[in-house]
């Protein structure tokens, strides 16, 4: 073959770079560039000749790569090539024009990239800026050279230049060819290597998440590099520690990164990539060979949080030493040996310890030239690459895809890495569980300014005294409206006083619990006030509950008196308690306010919530907490005596407490709606309009039904109870003052809310807002350390509204209501919600889901809400619910339920869209299309009432090939995979496919169909059925 000196296989790293270059050819991955300015008299002819001689000396610099129509990719070494060398003269331009033009050329050269089949994969541009100043731009593909080899090439070029510039012939020792290393690789035992890596990665199923990356990546964003420096004092201590522990600084840096990743992911098992030099000592002259020797390997770090940082580093160092014998293994083979699917990346962060700084080589060249403005620009396929360099101080670079990560997120990541290193330098015996990532600045912001909520509310009073003051001030204001009945505040207060005195006569005493089981009515409101006026706490029970649940709650609360009426009374066991009908309470005529001393600390009501044991648990709440929440609502929601509020929620839910008292403590009117009206969209709309309702609190499921109706009187809408999707929040924020809120019953109705005025596309769900007045929110790791911005943690609440606890459940109360580590007050408590949330950049909070609602499918940890949010991004979908369905963890499958936004809905189109947004393991296995979702009494989606998914009957192509295109693809798959039994719905990567075989398959598809299918599409649609459809679409578009 003409001008061909040699042909041999690729090294492991070359294989990976080839794949990623083909996978995203437009990304510029692995196109590297070094630039500098030479000051002094530069002999341009000698300089060009020196580079040409270096090209002549090293085979790898004259190498091209082929992968089509061959069994495996090969590198082809050319015998002779001329180096692309461009000489320009800009000496007539001013400095500003030169700098602008230089930036343009650098960018143009990087964008130009390389065709890997067309050697040499390197170019040089030399630009004369002044008689003794030249700009140098060297652009090359990383597949040729690694960081160790680059200084070797540069050093050799300057040696050659010095001789040629003096008129001397080149006189350097002969080089060793890169194929020596390839030959050594081929002698290694890959089977034993697979055994090692299989054991090393056993039990690791899903990649370690970046956590703080954008949920919807931005397209066509630059790869950015930022530099950070550890303090000199900490750097010196870490160097001493490395020597004392007989470990490398590389191990210390990798250990710090592993701990950051573990804390971010709330995990004790993380995986990230790291580069190794890949230069085996047994190859003679390996230290002077030029080529790509480095390899990327997985680093698995298993963390025992009780262990010391020193102990963890020793363990990591021992494991790295054990892996050294198998560093030659190609990453694709390691992934095949692991339990990770071949169509997902093993890791998303790469750690590089660089002890071969190119700039020092440039500065140390022995000639009359001086070198300035040395720049290295690199781009890998990983969203984040951490490059650490030894020295004092220790320096670190973060190179990142700004489409995946924001600069703020990377700055925080770097700050947390430096924080761990500082803590390690300060005390290596510190237990890992004692690490707090927050920097002093973050601590001040999160614990201080974002939680600066103090407000002077009348927390020393009772709900009773405040209501009585409102009734006295606004006696003729409408208080309650139900159907045709309308009571003013004087009437309501008068009746409540009469009933309170009647209850006292029936033996109700201060601190008693009185149950309330009435249908929706003004009497229900009057009875509530009457119980409170006795100094007792009311226990609201929905009259529609089953008898068993009603009697359990009555027995658990040890209720002696129940205010009810004849219909629900039939369900109540009256053998041990007294039933009072409203008529019996009317006997007392004295309607003055009872003069009882009711304190803010007195119990006000008990709400029963679902319990993990299957039995509801009673939450005991007090006047002080209720007053704080209601006064915060009145202020933020602008509830005034002119307002009209809706009483929507079931009375047994704390949302009803909010609806009732936000009206009654502000002098507003409360409109009680019938359950049947709620269930009819048209009747609900008419009710809101006819009664000119000005503010409502509704769950997103119900708000979704009202997006297309006119509600001219509605001024304020509060969404609670469920996660609110971004599209739904966007629709409502354009119509009125729209609030999204959050709050467990244990923190008195609501502890976080905020008005939505703008929404980021990166969010899964609308933010739930900020801490309300006098509440403080802490988002913590499992060891109660505050999590940084963007990092999920358990949402914990400090509030004057914290419940006293759970009735008769001391152990559960102690577990959920804990001592407050963030307060100096000895009796301060926190409520651990069990909910996962994170701070956003602006100080608002995003709700993620229940910690115990995360599911694992095929080892992948999945948040169902993330899938629901991805579905709701499609404008053809109005509502979405995703369930994990199966009889045991091994059989779990994802079932999606959707309500279309219109009649024009196509499941296949939605599937296609989801493939663009979600990895394969998060794709629902079934889609059930419904006209509407069943709702609970409180208007939330009743997930238990959703129909069983039909996993068998789905709109997918048949199992066997039924079209000519499918037949050809089936044949190609069999050839490439060397597997006979293949279904058109099999995932290529689940039946033996991997990245290198994917490149072969794409090449064969091109030859067979004369259609260009990007490698990326095979990863997005890795079945014959979907590829066939794609090919047919491409063919049709060309006609």
ZAVO-760767 format. One line per field, with one value per residue (C-alpha): z, y, x. Coordinates in steps of 0.02 Angstrom, whole numbers, plus 50000, padded with zeros to 5 digits. Each point is the difference from the previous one (the first is absolute). Layout:
BEGIN
up: (Z/...)
north: (Y/...)
east: (X/...)
//
This chain:
BEGIN
up: (50000/49949/50139/50136/50126/50126/50056/50175/50125/50114/50183/50124/50015/49812/49983/50122/49916/49830/50063/50083/49848/49890/50128/50007/49851/50019/50183/49975/50128/50005/49881/50102/49978/50072/49965/50058/49951/49960/50041/49916/49830/49934/49847/49923/49872/50132/50109/49861/49957/50183/50003/49835/50067/50157/49886/49902/50158/50086/49917/50107/49932/49824/50048/49933/50062/49907/50069/49854/49912/50125/50143/50126/49987/49939/49997/49838/50007/49845/49938/49954/50034/49990/50156/49973/50049/49966/50018/50016/50023/50106/50049/49917/50120/50170/50158/50022/49821/50020/50161/49923/49844/50105/50096/49837/49927/50157/49998/49812/50014/50140/49908/49844/50092/49910/49888/50088/49835/49935/50077/50069/50138/50047/49932/50043/49970/50033/49997/49995/50120/50003/49943/50161/50049/49925/50050/49991/49984/50003/49974/50006/50041/50171/49922/49954/50160/50187/50129/50033/49815/49964/50098/49917/49827/50047/50080/49846/49884/50094/49998/49812/49978/50094/49887/49838/50043/50019/49835/50082/49943/50113/50118/50118/50053/49904/50061/50057/49904/50083/49931/50131/50130/49894/49985/50189/50023/49889/50111/50157/50076/49967/50075/50168/49989/49974/50154/50104/49940/50015/50183/50029/49930/50067/50069/49916/49887/49958/49960/50136/49960/49979/50106/49961/49811/49894/49984/49820/49922/49894/49822/49918/50160/50021/50102/50137/50110/50171/50119/50189/50130/50171/50137/50017/50180/49958/49847/50103/50130/49865/49922/50173/50030/49835/50047/50178/49942/49851/49880/49850/49992/49858/50124/50118/49862/49934/50176/50026/49837/50048/50165/49913/49879/50140/50101/49846/49958/50179/49961/50072/49830/49858/49835/49896/49866/50019/49878/50025/49910/49917/49975/50060/50068/49915/49827/49970/49968/50041/50088/49838/49882/49917/49983/50095/50146/50131/50041/50087/50137/50124/50180/50119/50174/50136/50150/50180/50075/50174/49936/50011/49846/50025/50004/49843/49907/50053/49933/49836/49980/50028/49870/49874/50025/49972/49836/49933/49920/49896/49944/49819/49988/49872/50081/49882/50063/50181/49969/49921/50157/50113/50040/49916/49837/49848/49940/50152/50049/50142/50074/49963/50083/49956/50119/49927/50105/49887/50045/49828/49981/49820/50043/50102/49851/49892/50128/50024/49816/49971/49871/49991/49991/50146/50005/50066/49999/49997/49982/49993/49941/50017/49989/50054/49978/50188/50069/50135/50004/50156/49966/50153/49998/50135/50072/50141/49995/49924/49846/49925/49840/49965/49814/49965/49870/50037/49916/50142/50146/50045/50056/50170/50023/49952/50114/50144/49955/50000/50164/50080/49933/50075/50161/50018/49966/50133/50127/49956/50023/50165/50075/49902/50149/49976/49973/49825/50074/50081/49833/49959/49823/50029/49984/50125/49864/49959/50183/50023/49849/50029/50189/50014/49865/49920/50171/50063/50022/50167/50006/50145/50001/50151/50047/50184/49966/49955/49843/50105/50060/49825/49923/50132/49963/49814/50037/50106/49868/49849/50073/49840/49880/49920/50090/49925/49845/49958/49864/50043/50179/50045/50176/50054/50132/50139/49961/49988/50162/50091/49952/50039/50174/50035/49943/50101/50157/49959/49981/50167/50076/49922/50091/49869/50091/49957/49908/49948/49822/49919/49833/49860/49869/49903/49817/49916/50079/50100/50153/49971/50016/50153/50085/49967/50085/50143/50040/49997/50112/50131/50003/49918/49837/49857/49905/49824/49923/49823/50006/49841/50082/50027/50172/50045/49968/50092/50155/49999/50003/50138/50106/49968/50051/50151/49948/50121/49905/49812/49916/49854/49917/49972/49835/50049/50176/49931/49973/50175/50145/50134/50139/50077/49944/49998/49831/49992/49855/49961/50059/50174/50009/49963/50173/50077/49967/50073/49848/50084/49981/50133/50112/49994/50007/49838/49971/49839/50054/50022/49880/49862/49890/49952/49818/49956/49859/49914/50096/49937/50107/49906/50146/49999/50128/50094/49991/50146/49955/50099/49989/49986/49844/49918/50031/49923/49842/49979/50027/49872/49878/50031/49964/49847/49919/50034/50089/50059/50066/49818/49946/49959/50033/49949/50127/49887/50098/50100/50178/50065/49905/50062/49837/50067/50159/49889/49897/50152/50108/49862/49972/50180/50070/49861/49992/49827/49937/49993/49865/50032/49843/49986/49958/49847/49932/50017/49891/49855/49904/49935/50170/50087/49873/50022/50190/49995/49880/50074/50174/49938/50094/50014/50072/49999/50060/49883/49953/49828/49942/50014/49938/49841/49964/50013/49884/49855/50092/50035/50184/49999/50188/50053/50063/50095/49972/50120/49939/50136/50036/49850/49895/49876/49823/49915/49855/50120/50107/49845/49945/50168/50035/49841/50062/50182/50152/50004/50152/50016/50176/50109/50177/50099/50128/50134/49963/50003/49822/49907/50036/49825/49861/49870/49857/49829/49881/49889/49971/49945/49865/50104/50137/50014/50099/50053/50153/50163/50056/50156/50188/50063/50137/50161/49921/49956/49875/50002/49857/50073/49966/50102/50136/50016/49909/49889/49816/49877/49867/49869/50103/50058/50182/50127/50032/50186/50080/50149/50034/50136/49913/50035/50070/50175/49920/49961/50120/50101/49886/50102/49900/49834/50074/50061/49829/49900/50123/50047/50091/49891/49969/49918/50150/50162/50090/50102/49965/49813/49890/49816/49905/49880/49856/49904/49843/49879/49944/49946/50008/49834/49956/50045/50174/49953/50027/49877/50066/49928/50084/50145/50047/50016/49834/49899/49912/49928/49835/49935/50130/49940/50130/49925/50058/49928/50004/49878/49872/50027/49972/49840/49934/50045/49894/49851/49954/49947/50181/50130/50150/50035/50137/50005/50112/50033/49982/50048/50132/50061/49972/49862/49897/50013/49837/49965/49953/49934/50003/49895/49972/49826/49978/49843/49885/49896/50108/49943/50121/49877/49985/50188/50010/49872/50100/50161/49918/49975/50183/50104/50005/49948/50177/50035/49850/50050/49944/49976/49965/50051/49922/50106/49982/50180/50158/50150/50146/50188/50116/50008/49813/49982/49872/50074/49944/50076/49888/49838/49888/49990/49861/49851/49969/49866/49887/49949/49836/49956/49843/49992/50075/49833/49849/49889/49878/49878/50098/50161/49912/49943/50171/50082/49889/50041/50186/49990/49908/50118/50164/49946/50078/49906/50110/49989/50013/49913/50173/50080/50065/49905/50161/50102/49885/49987/49909/50055/49934/49879/49927/49984/49885/49892/49992/49948/49863/49934/50005/49892/49874/49998/49986/49938/50149/50128/50175/50134/50129/50135/49931/50027/50185/50005/49902/50022/49926/49824/50003/50036/49887/49857/50025/50004/49839/49912/50055/49935/49833/49982/50041/49858/49870)
north: (50000/50169/50114/49878/49952/49900/49948/49943/50007/50144/50020/49997/50189/50022/49885/50107/50163/49931/49950/50167/50097/49900/50009/50191/50062/50178/50013/50028/49865/49961/50140/50076/50163/50077/50180/50116/50157/49987/50156/50023/49972/49844/49913/49947/49886/49906/49991/49924/49878/49947/49956/49907/49900/49956/49940/49895/49922/49942/49875/50049/50178/49932/49887/49994/49892/49885/49907/49965/49833/49928/49878/50122/50181/50018/50136/50024/50075/50097/49995/50184/50148/50187/50095/50128/50160/50172/50160/50166/50180/50116/50121/50144/49981/50082/49894/50001/49942/49865/49934/49994/49913/49877/49948/49978/49889/49894/49972/49967/49870/49910/50004/49933/49841/49849/49858/49852/49912/50145/50012/50094/50042/50158/50177/50147/50184/50125/50184/50144/50133/50106/49978/49905/49932/49851/49917/49811/49893/49811/49904/49811/49852/49925/49825/50029/50065/49996/50126/49908/49993/50183/50069/49867/50062/50183/49970/49907/50138/50130/49890/49979/50187/50047/49890/50049/50185/49983/49907/49832/49837/49919/49882/49916/49817/49888/49988/49847/49969/50007/49827/49927/50049/49930/49835/49994/50031/49854/49884/50042/49881/50085/49856/50018/50187/49976/49889/50135/50141/49893/49973/50181/50065/49865/50075/50168/50026/50183/50145/50127/50155/50174/50055/50185/49989/50078/49888/50058/50027/50154/49969/50071/50066/50020/49889/50114/49983/50084/49998/49984/49996/49919/50105/49985/49940/49860/49953/49981/49894/49885/49976/49953/49884/49910/49967/49948/49882/49938/50039/50114/50175/49930/49880/50144/50105/49854/49960/50178/49994/49832/50074/50150/49886/49886/50144/50076/49833/49950/49839/49888/49933/50113/49978/50124/49991/50031/50001/49894/50025/49829/49988/49826/49996/49834/50083/50065/50187/50023/50165/50082/49927/50116/49951/49978/49884/50065/49900/50047/49882/49997/50044/49923/50074/49913/50112/49951/50164/49945/49980/50139/50094/49924/49824/50032/50061/49846/49888/50098/49992/49812/49974/50108/49898/49842/50069/50052/49832/50019/50181/49947/49940/50095/50093/49917/49829/50058/50057/49832/49915/50112/49996/50168/50005/50032/50143/50109/50083/49920/50171/50183/50074/49971/50033/50038/50021/50096/49996/50053/50185/50053/50183/49957/49908/50153/50115/49887/49982/50041/50137/50189/50005/50038/49930/50086/49979/49810/49930/49822/49968/49825/49924/49825/49909/50006/50137/50037/49971/50042/50030/50009/50047/49975/50146/50121/50062/49856/50060/49930/50029/49960/49978/49982/49999/50160/49924/49873/50100/50183/50098/50027/49813/49965/50138/49920/49826/50065/50090/49839/49904/50129/49996/49812/50020/50137/49890/49854/50108/50066/49830/49837/49906/50088/49877/50011/50023/50161/50082/50151/50063/50177/50136/50145/50108/49866/49972/50185/50003/49839/50000/50188/50110/49869/49957/50178/49989/50081/50094/50068/49906/49985/49829/50028/49998/49863/49969/50030/50174/50052/49937/50088/50162/49980/49963/50157/50107/49932/49939/50024/49929/49836/49860/49838/49961/49831/49980/50128/50024/50150/50038/50158/50005/50050/49852/49877/50059/50001/49820/49943/50077/49914/49833/50023/50028/49846/49897/50062/49944/49827/49988/50058/50069/50093/49883/49874/49933/50017/49917/50087/49890/50107/50028/50161/50140/50161/49893/49913/50168/50051/49834/50022/50169/49935/49862/50124/50122/49861/49989/49829/49936/49944/49837/50020/49838/49986/49935/49900/49896/49814/49955/49904/50151/50119/49891/49969/50188/50029/49862/50055/50180/49936/50112/50004/50121/50003/50139/49918/49977/49847/49942/49981/49952/49831/49960/50050/49880/50097/49874/50096/50178/50129/50057/50178/50063/50188/50009/49946/50144/50132/49987/50129/50180/50093/50056/50103/49953/49870/50080/49858/50023/49916/50010/49998/49839/49908/49860/50058/49849/49825/49950/49816/49961/49836/49889/49877/49864/50017/50089/50190/50099/50152/50160/50118/50186/50161/50178/50082/49904/50028/50187/50011/49910/50095/50170/49957/49951/50156/50106/49908/49952/50174/49932/50146/50025/50023/49831/49847/49830/49825/49860/49856/49871/49857/50061/49863/50073/50145/50092/50028/50077/50124/50039/50029/50104/50103/50067/50010/50088/50130/50042/49921/49895/49810/49911/49816/49895/49833/49845/49966/50173/49970/49845/50096/50118/50104/50011/50043/50138/50070/49996/50098/50129/50018/50029/50108/49895/50100/49872/49810/49863/49851/49851/50000/49856/50112/50157/49905/49983/50188/50067/50028/50085/50185/50046/50190/50024/49884/50105/49874/49814/49892/49829/49872/49815/49935/50051/50133/49979/50143/50011/50010/50132/50101/49998/50060/50131/50090/50007/50054/50008/49819/49921/49829/49933/49856/49946/49841/49993/49986/50181/50074/50003/50087/50048/50046/50095/50131/50094/49935/50141/49914/49822/49923/49866/49899/49961/49837/50083/50176/50059/49988/50169/50060/49975/50094/50129/49935/49831/49939/49862/49888/49880/49874/49843/49841/50069/50164/50106/50134/49958/50130/50086/49877/49844/49897/49965/49969/50152/50039/50134/50115/50090/50069/49889/49833/49876/49931/49831/49845/49942/49847/49975/50057/49901/50072/50175/49985/49938/50141/50145/50018/50121/50148/50002/50172/50089/50063/49976/49840/49954/50040/49856/49952/49898/49877/49994/49850/50106/50031/50180/50117/50185/50092/50142/50135/49933/49911/49814/49861/49851/49837/49864/49882/49925/49832/50023/49978/49834/49890/49912/49890/50081/50177/50122/50090/50148/49975/50187/50028/49887/50086/50169/49938/49941/50166/50093/49933/50125/49859/49941/50087/49886/49856/49873/49865/49848/49860/49843/49823/49867/50011/50110/49887/50013/50188/50088/50181/50035/50172/50072/50154/50117/50078/50188/49974/49867/50002/49887/49865/49880/49963/50184/50015/49848/50081/50162/49909/49911/50173/50047/49844/49853/49830/49936/50144/49965/49943/49823/50042/50152/50009/50143/50065/50135/50054/49934/49938/50121/49979/50095/50136/50020/49909/49863/49836/49891/49845/50020/50004/49849/49856/50034/49883/49963/49873/50101/50150/50091/49929/49909/49812/49892/49927/50099/50043/50128/49990/50132/49901/49842/50082/50078/49832/49924/50142/49979/49814/50029/50135/49922/49820/49957/49909/50015/50186/50088/50164/50072/49943/50138/49991/50034/49870/49855/50028/50165/50132/50160/49923/49880/50148/50088/49845/49985/50182/49977/49845/50087/50139/49874/49900/50143/50148/50096/50095/49952/50095/49887/50096/49942/49818/50038/50094/49869/49836/49879/49934/50058/50180/50004/49933/50139/50128/49933/50002/50180/50049/49916/50084/50171/49981/49966)
east: (50000/50067/50064/49946/50132/49900/49825/49952/49854/49955/50044/49854/49995/50009/49849/49902/50048/49955/49829/49963/50061/49881/49859/50000/50102/49937/50052/50186/50039/50186/50051/50141/50092/50156/50045/50138/50097/50186/50099/50168/50075/49912/50071/49834/50082/50097/49845/49896/50139/50013/49816/50012/50147/49901/49859/50125/50072/49840/49884/49852/50003/49975/49855/49823/49857/49880/49851/49884/50001/50125/49972/50074/50061/50178/50133/50093/50175/50051/50179/50014/49887/50019/49953/49860/50093/49926/50103/49907/50058/49893/50137/49906/49851/49984/50000/49811/49972/50132/49922/49826/50064/50102/49845/49906/50137/50012/49813/49995/50137/49911/49834/50084/50047/50073/49947/50079/50030/50104/50175/50088/49877/50093/50021/50111/49971/50141/49954/50124/49938/50158/50180/50038/49829/49910/49837/50003/49841/50017/49837/49995/49889/50026/49995/50185/50076/49971/50056/50162/50046/49963/50150/50110/49949/50021/50170/50058/49938/50101/50156/49980/49968/50158/50106/49914/50005/50190/50013/50033/49922/49871/50089/49880/49994/49879/49822/49904/49839/49829/49963/50118/49870/49858/50094/50022/49814/49955/50102/49900/49873/49833/49901/50086/49978/49813/49994/50084/49887/49844/50039/50053/49835/49885/49839/50021/49849/49976/50116/50038/49900/50071/49850/50019/49994/49864/49848/49978/50174/50026/50058/50157/50080/50188/50114/50066/50153/50016/50148/50001/50141/50011/50078/50188/49985/49879/50103/50157/49911/49930/50173/50067/49852/50029/50181/49956/49860/50103/49861/49998/49928/49895/49916/49964/49921/49898/49943/49940/49903/49922/49939/49923/49910/49941/49927/49918/49919/49957/50092/50135/50053/50057/50089/50098/50132/50186/50143/50155/50165/49989/50189/50053/50177/50036/50005/50178/50006/49816/50034/50059/49869/49874/49818/49837/50041/49881/49845/49839/49948/49856/50040/49875/49996/49901/49981/49975/49941/50056/50178/50129/50057/50172/49928/49901/50155/50099/49862/49992/50189/50002/49863/50093/50158/49899/49931/50170/50034/49841/50016/50017/49819/49894/49857/49876/50057/49987/49821/49958/50066/49897/49814/49972/49904/50110/49889/50031/50165/50094/50034/49973/50154/50181/50144/50171/50158/50118/50184/50062/49954/50026/50028/50155/50073/49970/50079/50152/50045/50184/50009/50006/49811/49887/49825/49843/49811/50004/49824/49937/49822/49930/49828/49952/49835/49968/49888/50130/50187/50101/50184/50111/50184/50132/50094/49982/49869/49903/49908/49840/49904/49819/49965/49815/49865/49904/49848/49994/50069/49986/50153/49920/49977/50181/50064/49907/50064/50178/49970/49939/50148/50117/49899/50025/50185/50012/49909/50115/50155/49931/49959/50016/49926/49833/49857/49926/49827/50062/50041/49894/50022/49936/50129/49987/49920/49871/49963/49966/49885/49902/49988/49996/49927/49886/49930/49984/49811/49963/49835/49898/49835/49882/50066/49960/49813/49877/49900/49845/50050/50052/49838/49896/50090/49962/49817/49990/50084/49903/49835/49902/50129/49950/50092/49933/49896/49926/49871/49866/50056/50108/50062/50089/50135/49881/49886/50144/50080/49834/49960/50177/49986/49834/50069/50158/49900/49897/50159/50062/49836/50028/50165/50125/50153/50158/50119/49867/49986/49829/49964/49908/49914/49878/49961/50059/49897/50009/49964/50166/50088/49899/50038/50186/50000/49893/50124/50146/49905/49991/50189/49986/50076/49890/50024/49927/49939/49933/49823/50033/50138/49966/49934/50158/50112/49882/49992/50188/50031/49873/50076/50178/49962/49900/49856/49852/49888/49964/49902/49912/49831/49891/50076/50184/49945/49949/50185/50056/50017/49904/50029/50144/49969/49861/49928/49935/49895/49998/49820/50053/50123/49869/49922/50118/49947/50150/50099/50136/50182/50049/50131/50126/50188/50055/50187/50098/50086/49835/49957/49882/49966/50055/50020/50014/50120/50043/50118/50130/49921/49836/49917/49983/50101/49937/50102/49971/50010/49981/49934/50170/50048/49832/50009/50174/49948/49836/50080/50134/49863/49900/50153/50068/49835/49926/49847/49893/49823/49947/50071/49896/50079/49951/49977/50048/50101/49932/49979/50113/50149/50103/49968/49824/50074/50090/49845/49891/50116/50081/49824/49938/50155/49999/49815/49981/49856/50014/49900/49968/49985/49912/50100/49892/50038/50187/49988/49921/50112/49855/49915/50163/50034/49825/50019/50162/49930/49826/50072/50143/50128/50162/50122/50008/50115/49994/50110/50083/49889/49848/50086/50043/49814/49971/50135/49881/49855/49971/50013/49997/49982/50140/50147/50106/50026/50100/50057/50034/49992/50099/50148/49946/50067/50090/49875/49853/50085/50041/49818/49936/50133/49945/49820/50013/50112/50053/50084/50074/50016/50053/49972/49973/49861/50135/50053/49824/49934/50140/50180/50062/49914/50037/49923/50051/50044/50128/50058/50162/49993/50123/49874/49903/49862/49954/50098/49903/50065/50090/49978/49847/50013/50080/50038/50173/50039/50153/50038/50120/50100/49969/50116/49905/50130/49923/50009/50067/49896/49940/50037/49850/49975/49864/49892/49995/49893/50023/49838/49887/49872/50085/49876/50018/50020/49898/49866/50056/50151/50148/50127/49942/49992/50180/50054/49919/50010/50183/50112/50045/50189/49987/49926/50076/49834/50001/49819/50002/49942/50005/49874/50081/49875/50068/49985/50141/50029/50138/50041/50000/50118/49873/49963/49839/49977/49960/49903/50065/49897/49991/50167/49915/49907/50158/49997/50136/49974/50140/50111/49965/49935/49852/49896/49827/49966/50143/49916/49833/50083/50082/49831/49919/50128/49905/49864/49883/49988/49892/50029/50119/50027/50136/49995/50124/49895/50049/49977/50180/50155/50064/49841/49973/49957/49955/49819/49952/49824/49961/49855/50021/49989/49895/49932/50160/50107/50120/50085/50141/50042/50006/50114/50116/50004/50040/50146/50075/49975/50024/50121/49937/49976/49878/49888/49824/49960/49816/49892/49818/49902/49855/49869/50031/50080/49901/50015/49998/49883/50132/50017/50167/50027/49941/50144/49924/49848/50099/49970/50122/50126/50000/50184/49960/49886/50105/50011/50170/50053/49992/50137/50055/50059/49851/50072/50146/50095/49978/50059/50161/50031/49971/50134/50122/49970/50032/50165/50062/49941/50027/49833/49862/49846/49959/49832/49964/49962/50163/50112/50167/50097/49906/50047/50188/50018/50124/50075/50125/49873/49881/50125/50009/49811/49976/50129/49912/49830/50073/50064/49839/49874/50104/49931/50105/49941/50097/50079/49907/49832/50046/50023/49835/49901/50094/49872/49974/49819/50044/50153/49894/49875/50141/50077/49833/49971/50172/49967/49831/50073/50126/49866)
//
